[in-house]
């Protein structure tokens, strides 16, 4: 309880300090927000979004989850994305991973952690798809670091495939997508991919994110340029995609 009280006490001190510096500090921000950035990062307590990016309240729209995963089936991240892009009109979407990420480490091992295993499945896939490259890296830490980077590329690509981003790009060159990795030893953000602003740039990203697997057909969810399918038509389309994929990978469904 004592530690919890400290949080309230620090809040009081912080609010008083901000007001002392600028009496209108909170009033200026109370009526609306106009952030230029959507930040998607890991829930890890060592990577506080505003602190490491040097941003003030009102500058960063934030979504965090274990290991900064971006999945089209996750209503939470998709809602945040839609609101940020279509309502707040953010100029940049940043996926930020971090070295020594516990979620990524769990996905690299065989131990079961219960429900979170389901969440980490996309990262297990990243490990599987990049096995040829990862097996070349002898140093365990270096291999771990590489999976963190590949995971950021993978999630960035997922982002580029969402209807929200596809739709925004149809209308113009925004938002720009960026992939960063935070080095918790140095406190520095490393740029893994920057300025992804088109399907061509996203496709180039796709080449980098899966070093061991040839580029296959796009993911099942499809793109906005194609008609939206439902019911039997959707089932048929998915079945067709699966068949296409089996053919492309020479009989073994790697993805
Ligand atoms: Zn993490």
Boltz pocket constraint, residues with backbone or C-beta under 6 A from the ligand:
constraints:
  - pocket:
      binder: B
      contacts: [[A, 42], [A, 43], [A, 44], [A, 65], [A, 66], [A, 67], [A, 68], [A, 98], [A, 100], [A, 101], [A, 102], [A, 103], [A, 104]]
      max_distance: 6.0
